[in-house]
């Protein structure tokens, strides 16, 4: 049934002569990767620190959960299951659950939860979640169950995250528990994915999905989760910057910070991956990226303030 649905969408794409391909590819891109972290960064540095923190943590935990499930179930992509499926562009890795869907639900869902009194904004964000889910089917890289489960997991992360956040606000002295729990989860996860067995499927003598490469993705998001939890704790305890600054300074923070993020993603990360091919190199690079964004860069806000005062 799921393959038949994807074939129906494939026929629709062909009947439209690819007119909507670019649109759905762009929608898909907006709900994953650098765009998600960019939104969290700008919110955290310059708009609403609390919402930005919530975005960082929810996206970090949702992507970690997604990798844990992908590497557990090891479900192959639709075109591996059926040679009739011809996606617009092929995606790497396992199929279940949809990483874009869980990230979109966690990212946009966080904004819905925090700004639920703004009805037009919430309607737009709900539409973005729905379009993201549909785009993964339309492109041909995920089945309906992949995106539905991704949505449900993202909602669970947002709801549980809100309860955790409320508890932390009531018990601010116990904020150290978050990095401790994050560190324990990461340690157990890395041990698990390193020890478990993975299926192997060959086509013309070549692996359709290389488990070692998929494990690297797991190491990346494990590093990000560790960086998110420790970065949040370090900023809270050692920096605690304020947004009570002139608008021009907020704009400057966002602009320089986005440039820093792009430099790290487009320059430092590729250089490190080229120099060190081990999974641990990716883990450390992703860990340091979130420490940089969440703690080291905000530290400059405070240092700059102290310098100007003196």
KEFIDO-227479 format. One record per atom (N, C-alpha, C, O): residue in three letters; z, x, y. Coordinates in steps of 0.001 Angstrom, whole numbers, plus 500000, padded with zeros to 6 digits. Layout:
BEGIN
ALAZXY ...
//
This chain:
BEGIN
UNK500000500830498789 UNK500000500000500000 UNK500000500864501261 UNK499275500575502212 UNK500813501924501268 UNK500875502779502452 UNK499571503522502671 UNK499136503691503810 UNK498939503970501584 UNK497660504658501704 UNK496582503694502196 UNK495719504079502985 UNK496626502448501737 UNK495652501456502178 UNK495780501199503680 UNK494781501005504373 UNK497011501200504170 UNK497239501014505612 UNK496633502180506400 UNK495996501969507433 UNK496831503401505914 UNK496277504566506594 UNK494748504554506542 UNK494089504977507491 UNK494191504071505435 UNK492735503963505343 UNK492198502911506317 UNK491118503074506886 UNK492962501830506503 UNK492576500817507491 UNK492533501425508891 UNK491587501193509644 UNK493571502211509243 UNK493588502868510555 UNK492473503905510670 UNK491902504103511743 UNK492177504550509572 UNK491083505535509559 UNK489743504846509840 UNK488925505358510603 UNK489530503692509222 UNK488305502929509499 UNK488278502474510958 UNK487219502454511585 UNK489449502107511499 UNK489530501693512904 UNK489155502852513821 UNK488416502666514788 UNK489661504046513522 UNK489306505231514331 UNK487803505453514335 UNK487205505733515374 UNK487201505325513156 UNK485763505574513049 UNK484963504509513787 UNK483939504803514404 UNK485442503263513719 UNK484731502186514418 UNK484801502356515929 UNK483897501934516650 UNK485881502978516406 UNK486039503239517841 UNK485426504570518255 UNK485478504961519421 UNK484841505260517272 UNK484188506558517531 UNK485159507566518148 UNK484769508394518972 UNK486441507485517735 UNK487439508462518197 UNK487897508285519632 UNK488492509194520210 UNK487620507102520224 UNK487925506899521645 UNK489414507023521947 UNK489778507445523045 UNK490292506665520999 UNK491731506694521242 UNK492410507922520630 UNK493631508055520714 UNK491646508803520028 UNK492239509956519358 UNK493057510819520314 UNK494194511186520018 UNK492468511136521456 UNK493153511993522423 UNK494431511355522944 UNK495437512038523137 UNK494393510053523171 UNK495565509341523684 UNK496728509439522703 UNK497848509763523095 UNK496464509159521427 UNK497550509166520452 UNK498012510584520116 UNK499178510788519777 UNK497131511544520205 UNK497553512937520030 UNK498504513347521151 UNK499488514047520913 UNK498202512905522386 UNK499060513237523517 UNK500406512543523406 UNK501439513159523669 UNK500416511275523020 UNK501672510542522822 UNK502531511260521793 UNK503742511395521964 UNK501906511710520745 UNK502616512425519685 UNK503222513722520211 UNK504365514052519893 UNK502455514457521016 UNK502938515733521560 UNK504134515540522488 UNK505039516375522513 UNK504145514452523246 UNK505234514206524190 UNK506575513962523496 UNK507629514051524125 UNK506530513663522229 UNK507760513315521514 UNK508234514427520583 UNK509010514181519659 UNK507776515626520822 UNK508207516725519965 UNK508050518044520718 UNK507379518121521747 UNK508682519066520178 UNK508496520410520692 UNK509057520638522075 UNK510139520160522414 UNK508302521377522870 UNK508793521870524152 UNK509040520740525149 UNK509910520870526011 UNK508304519641525055 UNK508476518539526007 UNK509868517916525884 UNK510480517541526884 UNK510355517810524659 UNK511672517213524430 UNK512758518084525039 UNK513638517586525740 UNK512699519387524773 UNK513712520292525320 UNK513599520388526843 UNK514605520548527535 UNK512386520291527356 UNK512187520337528804 UNK512879519162529485 UNK513525519331530520 UNK512744517974528907 UNK513402516797529467 UNK514918516969529453 UNK515588516673530442 UNK515456517446528338 UNK516905517662528235 UNK517371518678529270 UNK518410518500529906 UNK516601519735529431 UNK516968520791530382 UNK517012520265531812 UNK517994520480532524 UNK515959519581532232 UNK515892519086533614 UNK517018518093533875 UNK517643518127534934 UNK517277517214532920 UNK518388516275533073 UNK519712517029533206 UNK520525516710534072 UNK519921518003532369 UNK521185518747532337 UNK521385519582533591 UNK522473519581534167 UNK520362520288534017 UNK520493521194535161 UNK520510520471536504 UNK521193520901537434 UNK519756519365536609 UNK519474518868537956 UNK519640517366538181 UNK519671516934539333 UNK519748516557537133 UNK519749515106537331 UNK521076514475536940 UNK521772513912537785 UNK521426514566535670 UNK522653513961535150 UNK523160514851534025 UNK522640514815532910 UNK524171515644534323 UNK524653516642533372 UNK525133516015532068 UNK524885516551530988 UNK525813514887532170 UNK526334514220530981 UNK525202513732530087 UNK525244513930528873 UNK524202513103530667 UNK523061512619529895 UNK522281513796529313 UNK521822513739528173 UNK522135514862530097 UNK521452516048529598 UNK522157516651528396 UNK521507517052527431 UNK523490516719528445 UNK524262517221527310 UNK524042516350526090 UNK523861516847524978 UNK524060515042526309 UNK523865514079525231 UNK522483514250524608 UNK522342514182523387 UNK521452514474525445 UNK520104514704524937 UNK520048515958524080 UNK519507515939522975 UNK520610517052524595 UNK520630518304523846 UNK521244518108522464 UNK520651518484521453 UNK522435517517522427 UNK523171517376521178 UNK522470516423520212 UNK522365516719519022 UNK521991515286520710 UNK521343514312519824 UNK520037514843519246 UNK519758514663518060 UNK519245515492520080 UNK517986516056519576 UNK518277517177518586 UNK517615517283517554 UNK519266518013518896 UNK519630519096517989 UNK520060518591516629 UNK519605519099515604 UNK520940517588516608 UNK521419517041515342 UNK520321516271514611 UNK520247516329513383 UNK519463515549515346 UNK518415514761514695 UNK517390515665514019 UNK516955515377512904 UNK517004516742514672 UNK516034517654514075 UNK516644518391512882 UNK515952518665511901 UNK517919518709512964 UNK518603519338511835 UNK518619518387510638 UNK518339518797509512 UNK518943517128510883 UNK518953516129509825 UNK517561515946509239 UNK517407515812508025 UNK516561515939510088 UNK515180515802509624 UNK514795516934508684 UNK514192516691507639 UNK515139518175509042 UNK514811519305508181 UNK515549519233506853 UNK514988519563505808 UNK516810518800506892 UNK517579518679505649 UNK516911517699504689 UNK516847517954503487 UNK516410516575505217 UNK515777515577504361 UNK514392516021503912 UNK514022515805502758 UNK513621516635504800 UNK512297517130504411 UNK512406518123503264 UNK511657518038502290 UNK513334519062503376 UNK513469520098502358 UNK514179519606501104 UNK514171520284500076 UNK514785518441501185 UNK515400517842499999 UNK514378517052499188 UNK514277517235497975 UNK513618516175499846 UNK512704515292499132 UNK511324515911498891 UNK510649515567497921 UNK510906516828499778 UNK509644517567499585 UNK508467516628499305 UNK507720516830498348 UNK508307515611500137 UNK507216514648499976 UNK505951515214500617 UNK505974515663501763 UNK504862515188499877 UNK503615515742500386 UNK502960514816501405 UNK503209513611501427 UNK502121515406502243 UNK501406514665503276 UNK500405513681502647 UNK500013513847501493 UNK499997512658503408 UNK499102511629502850 UNK497802512174502278 UNK497353511693501238 UNK497170513175502929 UNK495882513667502445 UNK496017514493501163 UNK495028514730500469 UNK497236514929500850 UNK497465515591499564 UNK497595514537498466 UNK497156514745497335 UNK498200513413498812 UNK498358512320497851 UNK497048511602497583 UNK496817511111496478 UNK496185511540498603 UNK494897510861498436 UNK493809511627499188 UNK493914511856500393 UNK492780512013498467 UNK491683512760499078 UNK490875511905500053 UNK490067512432500818 UNK491088510592500028 UNK490370509694500942 UNK490884509810502379 UNK490160509506503327 UNK492131510249502537 UNK492733510354503876 UNK492188511588504578 UNK492256512702504058 UNK491649511366505766 UNK491121512463506585 UNK491763512382507973 UNK491250511684508848 UNK492868513082508182 UNK493587512998509462 UNK492791513594510615 UNK491888514405510412 UNK493140513179511825 UNK492505513746513012 UNK492776515240513074 UNK491874516038513331 UNK494021515607512836 UNK494406517007512714 UNK495519517082511680 UNK496364516191511597 UNK495511518145510900 UNK496512518272509843 UNK497811518857510383 UNK497807519735511246 UNK498914518355509856 UNK500235518849510227 UNK500798519657509067 UNK500537519355507903 UNK501563520675509391 UNK502142521525508359 UNK503388520874507769 UNK503988519988508379 UNK503764521321506588 UNK505051520939506025 UNK505042519640505253 UNK503993519078504938 UNK506237519185504962 UNK506427517965504193 UNK506355516747505108 UNK506421516860506332 UNK506219515589504486 UNK505913514367505236 UNK507132513511505568 UNK507181512897506634 UNK508101513465504682 UNK509217512510504815 UNK510515513210505193 UNK510924514169504538 UNK511173512717506273 UNK510750511673507217 UNK509922512270508350 UNK509746513486508431 UNK509423511413509212 UNK508622511872510350 UNK509511512542511395 UNK510404511912511961 UNK509254513832511643 UNK510029514558512645 UNK509798514031514048 UNK510727513959514852 UNK508543513659514346 UNK508246513116515673 UNK508974511795515902 UNK509467511535516999 UNK509040510962514864 UNK509686509655515012 UNK511186509788515200 UNK511766509110516048 UNK511820510652514421 UNK513267510809514568 UNK513611511458515903 UNK514617511114516522 UNK512772512401516350 UNK513015513044517636 UNK512802512064518781 UNK513584512040519731 UNK511746511253518699 UNK511489510253519738 UNK512625509248519805 UNK513071508883520893 UNK513101508794518635 UNK514194507817518609 UNK515469508410519183 UNK516194507736519915 UNK515752509683518852 UNK516956510338519375 UNK516823510637520858 UNK517782510476521614 UNK515644511072521277 UNK515417511464522665 UNK515373510242523586 UNK516191510108524496 UNK514409509355523336 UNK514285508156524169 UNK515450507201523934 UNK515884506504524851 UNK515960507172522687 UNK517095506304522389 UNK518343506696523152 UNK519130505835523543 UNK518530507985523366 UNK519664508460524164 UNK519570507933525589 UNK520566507495526165 UNK518369507977526153 UNK518175507473527514 UNK518378505960527572 UNK518921505438528546 UNK517940505259526525 UNK518156503806526472 UNK519648503497526430 UNK520120502592527117 UNK520392504257525617 UNK521829504027525484 UNK522559504315526791 UNK523510503611527132 UNK522137505317527512 UNK522815505710528745 UNK522374504906529959 UNK523156504718530891 UNK521136504431529963 UNK520616503685531114 UNK520238502260530720 UNK519250501721531218 UNK521017501646529827 UNK520667500332529304 UNK520682499237530364 UNK520133498158530140 UNK521306499498531522 UNK521311498490532588 UNK519981498459533339 UNK519719497518534087 UNK519145499472533149 UNK517835499526533817 UNK516770498984532861 UNK516169499740532097 UNK516549497708532909 UNK515690497036531924 UNK514258497560531901 UNK513743497818530813 UNK513582497733533048 UNK512197498240532995 UNK512107499615532331 UNK511186499872531556 UNK513061500497532634 UNK513055501813532018 UNK513234501699530505 UNK512541502374529744 UNK514157500852530072 UNK514420500691528640 UNK513201500136527907 UNK512896500557526791 UNK512505499190528538 UNK511290498630527927 UNK510240499726527760 UNK509584499818526723 UNK510091500551528790 UNK509127501663528720 UNK509500502637527602 UNK508630503089526858 UNK510789502962527481 UNK511233503917526462 UNK511067503355525056 UNK510693504080524133 UNK511343502069524894 UNK511124501425523595 UNK509643501480523231 UNK509284501738522082 UNK508788501233524227 UNK507348501307524005 UNK506939502719523588 UNK506083502876522717 UNK507537503748524193 UNK507217505128523843 UNK507621505447522401 UNK506904506155521694 UNK508765504926521969 UNK509182505126520580 UNK508182504473519632 UNK507754505080518651 UNK507812503219519940 UNK506872502492519080 UNK505506503184519045 UNK504889503290517984 UNK505035503654520206 UNK503745504343520259 UNK503789505659519491 UNK502817506028518832 UNK504904506360519572 UNK505043507614518835 UNK504956507361517333 UNK504245508063516614 UNK505689506351516870 UNK505654506017515447 UNK504232505649515012 UNK503736506138513997 UNK503587504782515792 UNK502233504362515431 UNK501253505532515492 UNK500334505618514678 UNK501447506423516449 UNK500529507554516596 UNK500521508440515357 UNK499479508983514990 UNK501672508590514711 UNK501735509444513515 UNK500967508808512356 UNK500408509512511516 UNK500944507470512316 UNK500122506775511320 UNK498642506826511708 UNK497774507063510868 UNK498375506600512989 UNK496994506553513468 UNK496302507898513276 UNK495132507956512897 UNK497042508987513542 UNK496484510325513370 UNK496231510613511892 UNK495330511375511540 UNK497049509987511027 UNK496865510148509591 UNK497771511171508946 UNK497482511645507848 UNK498879511525509617 UNK499751512577509078 UNK501047512041508478 UNK501814512797507882 UNK501298510732508632 UNK502525510131508090 UNK502257508734507575 UNK501387508027508083 UNK503013508341506560 UNK502964506976506035 UNK503906506089506849 UNK504740506606507591 UNK503791504779506727 UNK504710503882507447 UNK506175504139507120 UNK507021504095508013 UNK506490504408505845 UNK507893504654505498 UNK508428505922506135 UNK509618506002506439 UNK507572506919506343 UNK507990508146507016 UNK508499507850508428 UNK509549508343508840 UNK507733507033509162 UNK508084506789510560 UNK509235505796510688 UNK510052505915511602 UNK509309504821509787 UNK510398503837509853 UNK511732504518509562 UNK512716504290510265 UNK511763505349508533 UNK513003506061508218 UNK513359507024509351 UNK514535507190509677 UNK512348507661509953 UNK512605508523511102 UNK513247507765512244 UNK514189508252512870 UNK512735506562512519 UNK513319505707513558 UNK514775505385513249 UNK515641505535514111 UNK515048504943512024 UNK516410504552511651 UNK517373505736511753 UNK518504505577512213 UNK516932506911511329 UNK517789508093511407 UNK518071508473512854 UNK519187508868513195 UNK517047508351513711 UNK517251508642515127 UNK518256507696515755 UNK519094508115516554 UNK518176506416515394 UNK519135505427515908 UNK520547505764515439 UNK521502505681516212 UNK520671506146514164 UNK521990506520513626 UNK522576507690514404 UNK523764507695514727 UNK521738508685514707 UNK522212509845515461 UNK522704509434516840 UNK523750509902517289 UNK521958508559517520 UNK522344508128518867 UNK523660507351518828 UNK524552507594519640 UNK523779506411517878 UNK524989505593517786 UNK526197506456517433 UNK527246506348518069 UNK526054507309516425 UNK527169508181516036 UNK527494509179517151 UNK528659509487517406 UNK526432509681517815 UNK526656510613518912 UNK527444509992520046 UNK528292510649520650 UNK527170508724520339 UNK527912508030521396 UNK529388507908521048 UNK530252508054521912 UNK529674507638519767 UNK531082507532519342 UNK531773508892519415 UNK532929508988519828 UNK531065509928519016 UNK531632511277519086 UNK531895511669520530 UNK532928512262520841 UNK530956511336521414 UNK531107511671522824 UNK532316510963523426 UNK533067511561524196 UNK532504509693523077 UNK533673508951523564 UNK534963509602523078 UNK535933509713523829 UNK534969510029521818 UNK536158510676521262 UNK536455511990521985 UNK537614512304522255 UNK535406512757522299 UNK535590514023522999 UNK536122513807524413 UNK536919514604524906 UNK535685512738525059 UNK536189512445526395 UNK537665512043526356 UNK538410512305527300 UNK538080511409525265 UNK539489511040525106 UNK540348512220524654 UNK541556512236524890 UNK539725513211524003 UNK540452514385523501 UNK539726515655523957 UNK539195516388523123 UNK539695515927525266 UNK538917517072525769 UNK539389518414525222 UNK538592519348525124 UNK540659518531524867 UNK541164519798524352 UNK540688520125522958 UNK540883521244522484 UNK540061519161522287 UNK539578519388520921 UNK538066519582520880 UNK537433519370519845 UNK537484519990522024 UNK536045520193522071 UNK535577521327521172 UNK534400521394520820 UNK536496522224520795 UNK536152523335519909 UNK535717522845518524 UNK535081523588517777 UNK536055521609518182 UNK535697521088516868 UNK534185520933516709 UNK533660521046515601 UNK533477520671517828 UNK532039520460517739 UNK531314521723517266 UNK530540521641516313 UNK531533522897517895 UNK530867524098517369 UNK531362524481515982 UNK530604525044515192 UNK532616524186515675 UNK533119524481514330 UNK532391523648513281 UNK531981524164512241 UNK532232522357513561 UNK531525521474512635 UNK530049521864512558 UNK529462521891511477 UNK529456522167513720 UNK528064522599513733 UNK527857523866512931 UNK526889523973512179 UNK528755524829513082 UNK528653526074512340 UNK528791525870510845 UNK528075526493510061 UNK529710524997510443 UNK529905524713509023 UNK528669524019508443 UNK528218524362507350 UNK528124523048509174 UNK526929522353508705 UNK525757523318508534 UNK525019523250507551 UNK525599524206509494 UNK524501525179509433 UNK524675526111508244 UNK523713526381507525 UNK525884526605508029 UNK526138527523506915 UNK525841526849505571 UNK525190527439504708 UNK526314525626505400 UNK526077524899504155 UNK524591524596503965 UNK524066524692502856 UNK523926524233505052 UNK522499523915504993 UNK521680525139504592 UNK520812525038503726 UNK521939526285505202 UNK521171527481504889 UNK521397527924503449 UNK520468528374502778 UNK522630527796502979 UNK522912528126501575 UNK522146527173500655 UNK521570527596499653 UNK522143525899501001 UNK521485524881500187 UNK519980525106500087 UNK519429525111498986 UNK519303525295501234 UNK517848525417501190 UNK517415526755500592 UNK516286526886500120 UNK518298527736500610 UNK517969529030500016 UNK518121529024498498 UNK517476529809497803 UNK518974528138497983 UNK519269528129496554 UNK518492527064495774 UNK518285527218494571 UNK518060525988496440 UNK517413524891495723 UNK515997525282495283 UNK515406526226495807 UNK515474524539494318 UNK514110524764493867 UNK513153523839494620 UNK513557522793495129 UNK511882524237494683 UNK510879523469495410 UNK509666523229494516 UNK509341524062493670 UNK508994522087494701 UNK507787521828493908 UNK506635522718494364 UNK506589523148495517 UNK505721522984493462 UNK504533523778493803 UNK503296523009493382 UNK503201522537492249 UNK502360522888494291 UNK501115522163494037 UNK499974523036494526 UNK499904523377495706 UNK499081523396493616 UNK497990524311493936 UNK496660523566493973 UNK496398522684493155 UNK495831523943494938 UNK494448523474495016 UNK493567524710495163 UNK493692525460496131 UNK492676524917494197 UNK491817526103494182 UNK492632527393494253 UNK492259528354494925 UNK493751527381493540 UNK494590528569493468 UNK495454528822494691 UNK496088529872494793 UNK495487527869495626 UNK496257528043496856 UNK497310526956496972 UNK497039525789496691 UNK498532527345497393 UNK499602526374497585 UNK499252525388498700 UNK498848525793499790 UNK499406524110498424 UNK499168523127499479 UNK500280523153500511 UNK500024522994501704 UNK501512523353500062 UNK502653523506500956 UNK503463524705500469 UNK503944524723499336 UNK503608525694501328 UNK504359526892500976 UNK505840526673501286 UNK506205526565502457 UNK506697526605500272 UNK508122526357500528 UNK508766527397501441 UNK509667527069502213 UNK508317528633501359 UNK508901529675502200 UNK508650529404503680 UNK509532529617504511 UNK507454528937504006 UNK507151528596505398 UNK507955527381505854 UNK508384527307507005 UNK508152526437504946 UNK508927525252505305 UNK510400525600505506 UNK511081525002506339 UNK510882526567504737 UNK512253527027504927 UNK512433527667506297 UNK513501527560506899 UNK511393528331506789 UNK511464528933508126 UNK511688527847509177 UNK512468528043510109 UNK511012526704509038 UNK511244525587509955 UNK512700525130509884 UNK513301524786510901 UNK513258525131508675 UNK514669524783508513 UNK515572525778509223 UNK516544525382509866 UNK515267527048509115 UNK516052528082509796 UNK515952527919511313 UNK516931528128512029 UNK514774527548511794 UNK514591527362513239 UNK515518526275513770 UNK516251526493514735 UNK515482525101513136 UNK516287523996513649 UNK517763524185513356 UNK518604523632514065 UNK518099524955512327 UNK519497525319512102 UNK519980526216513237 UNK521098526055513726 UNK519137527159513656 UNK519490528019514783 UNK519644527230516071 UNK520527527518516879 UNK518783526233516263 UNK518885525405517465 UNK520169524582517462 UNK520824524447518496 UNK520530524031516300 UNK521760523245516244 UNK522969524118516549 UNK523867523706517283 UNK522994525316515990 UNK524110526216516267 UNK524133526591517744 UNK525201526660518352 UNK522954526834518325 UNK522881527161519738 UNK523306526012520629 UNK523967526222521647 UNK522927524785520250 UNK523307523602521024 UNK524821523422521039 UNK525413523238522103 UNK525452523475519867 UNK526894523212519800 UNK527703524317520463 UNK528663524037521182 UNK527324525572520229 UNK528055526677520847 UNK527744526775522326 UNK528637527069523121 UNK526485526533522724 UNK526131526565524136 UNK526866525504524923 UNK527353525761526024 UNK526948524301524353 UNK527679523206524997 UNK529139523592525201 UNK529696523372526276 UNK529756524165524178 UNK531172524544524248 UNK531393525662525270 UNK532337525599526058 UNK530543526669525266 UNK530694527794526191 UNK530504527353527635 UNK531252527770528519 UNK529506526512527876 UNK529299526031529252 UNK530494525206529703 UNK530943525328530842 UNK530999524383528829 UNK532120523499529159 UNK533372524298529481 UNK534106523957530409 UNK533621525355528724 UNK534848526125528895 UNK534728527237529946 UNK535691527514530662 UNK533551527878530044 UNK533434529075530873 UNK532620528905532144 UNK532741529721533058 UNK531792527866532229 UNK530939527683533402 UNK531318526399534141 UNK531831526438535259 UNK531055525261533494 UNK531366523947534057 UNK530767523788535460 UNK531469523467536419 UNK529452524021535554 UNK528781523913536848 UNK528752522467537319 UNK528981521546536535 UNK528473522275538584 UNK528459520941539170 UNK527071520603539692 UNK526292521495540029 UNK526768519325539755 UNK525530518851540361 UNK525731518409541804 UNK524822517862542427 UNK526934518650542330 UNK527229518324543722 UNK526691519432544630 UNK527447520124545313 UNK525366519579544618 UNK524684520602545420 UNK523502519941546120 UNK523104518841545736 UNK522925520594547152 UNK521764520007547837 UNK520597519766546890 UNK520449520453545879 UNK519771518780547229 UNK518623518427546396 UNK517682519615546202 UNK517133519808545117 UNK517501520397547242 UNK516608521559547148 UNK517078522531546061 UNK516268523119545345 UNK518394522688545952 UNK518932523592544926 UNK518706523001543531 UNK518425523737542586 UNK518828521690543402 UNK518576521055542102 UNK517120521245541682 UNK516828521544540524 UNK516219521067542638 UNK514788521244542351 UNK514509522688541941 UNK513755522942541002 UNK515121523623542649 UNK514928525030542318 UNK515447525346540921 UNK514804526074540164 UNK516619524792540579 UNK517164524994539236 UNK516174524527538176 UNK515914525227537198 UNK515625523327538388 UNK514700522758537402 UNK513429523586537295 UNK512966523868536190 UNK512865523976538417 UNK511598524719538411 UNK511740526081537752 UNK510957526433536870 UNK512746526854538179 UNK512945528180537589 UNK513332528064536113 UNK512923528886535293 UNK514118527044535782 UNK514529526852534399 UNK513364526505533486 UNK513277527014532369 UNK512470525645533952 UNK511296525285533155 UNK510410526512532943 UNK509871526711531854 UNK510259527331533982 UNK509498528570533824 UNK510156529484532791 UNK509474530130531996 UNK511465529530532811 UNK512199530342531842 UNK511973529817530424 UNK511771530599529495 UNK512006528500530261 UNK511767527888528957 UNK510352528201528467 UNK510165528564527306 UNK509360528062529345 UNK507977528348528970 UNK507798529814528601 UNK507088530138527650 UNK508447530704529359 UNK508370532135529068 UNK508933532444527698 UNK508366533238526948 UNK510053531814527373 UNK510675532055526071 UNK509805531507524942 UNK509592532181523933 UNK509295530263525117 UNK508507529623524071 UNK507148530291523876 UNK506687530449522746 UNK506513530679524973 UNK505156531202524888 UNK505101532730524813 UNK504084533299524416 UNK506195533389525194 UNK506185534853525190 UNK507162535472524223 UNK506768536206523316 UNK508433535183524409 UNK509475535840523613 UNK509422535420522150 UNK509469536270521260 UNK509324534112521891 UNK509311533618520516 UNK508131534173519707 UNK508345534664518598 UNK506899534112520218 UNK505782534691519459 UNK505936536195519238 UNK505575536715518183 UNK506478536891520248 UNK506665538333520096 UNK507681538646519007 UNK507487539564518210 UNK508761537883518979 UNK509781538100517964 UNK509258537752516574 UNK509558538449515604 UNK508472536670516472 UNK507934536269515169 UNK506918537280514662 UNK506777537474513454 UNK506195537938515609 UNK505234538963515207 UNK505934540240514768 UNK505490540917513842 UNK507042540565515447 UNK507756541813515138 UNK508620541680513891 UNK508753542624513112 UNK509210540494513708 UNK510102540276512569 UNK509656539016511837 UNK509680537920512396 UNK509255539183510594 UNK508714538042509854 UNK509768537290509052 UNK509443536293508406 UNK511016537736509074 UNK512049537095508269 UNK512494535770508891 UNK512375535559510098 UNK513006534890508042 UNK513510533601508514 UNK514677533785509465 UNK514868532986510382 UNK515458534833509253 UNK516623535076510117 UNK516210535429511540 UNK516940535133512485 UNK515043536060511703 UNK514553536366513051 UNK514263535074513808 UNK514576534959514993 UNK513666534106513121 UNK513406532806513742 UNK514723532092514058 UNK514872531482515117 UNK515658532177513139 UNK516962531559513345 UNK517623532112514605 UNK518111531351515441 UNK517637533439514738 UNK518283534068515886 UNK517546533741517182 UNK518182533496518207 UNK516210533733517147 UNK515425533433518350 UNK515704532012518840 UNK515848531791520043 UNK515782531054517925 UNK516038529659518310 UNK517486529467518759 UNK517764528684519667 UNK518401530189518116 UNK519799530144518533 UNK519941530667519962 UNK520599530040520792 UNK519330531803520244 UNK519430532394521576 UNK518734531555522636 UNK519158531536523792 UNK517659530854522248 UNK516967529984523202 UNK517909528911523734 UNK517958528665524940 UNK518656528271522836 UNK519557527203523275 UNK520788527758523993 UNK521310527112524902 UNK521253528926523607 UNK522346529569524343 UNK521891529892525763 UNK522638529723526726 UNK520654530359525871 UNK520086530670527183 UNK519991529423528056 UNK520403529445529216 UNK519455528345527510 UNK519229527128528281 UNK520521526394528619 UNK520659525832529706 UNK521467526402527680 UNK522678525595527803 UNK523827526361528471 UNK524697525754529093 UNK523829527700528341 UNK524972528470528837 UNK524592529588529810 UNK525110529627530925 UNK523706530487529413 UNK523430531665530236 UNK522728531312531548 UNK523089531832532604 UNK521727530429531486 UNK521064530043532725 UNK522005529278533653 UNK522043529594534842 UNK522770528286533176 UNK523753527632534054 UNK524803528580534607 UNK525366528333535674 UNK525069529663533889 UNK526011530660534402 UNK525518531245535723 UNK526319531624536578 UNK524200531316535886 UNK523624531816537138 UNK523933530883538308 UNK524034531339539447 UNK524085529586538042 UNK524400528646539117 UNK525743528997539744 UNK525896528999540965 UNK526707529293538887 UNK528062529612539344 UNK528095530983539989 UNK528719531159541035 UNK527431531958539382 UNK527402533315539937 UNK526760533316541308 UNK527235533971542235 UNK525661532563541421 UNK524980532488542713 UNK525847531865543778 UNK525802532272544939 UNK526648530867543389 UNK527556530205544336 UNK528621531162544817 UNK528936531221546005 UNK529181531922543865 UNK530210532898544225 UNK529675533983545147 UNK530355534440546066 UNK528413534389544871 UNK527794535435545698 UNK527589534944547118 UNK527860535657548084 UNK527093533682547231 UNK526831533135548568 UNK528113532972549364 UNK528115533172550579 UNK529218532606548690 UNK530498532429549360 UNK531033533755549870 UNK531559533846550979 UNK530888534786549036 UNK531407536096549446 UNK530536536709550541 UNK530819537811551011 
//
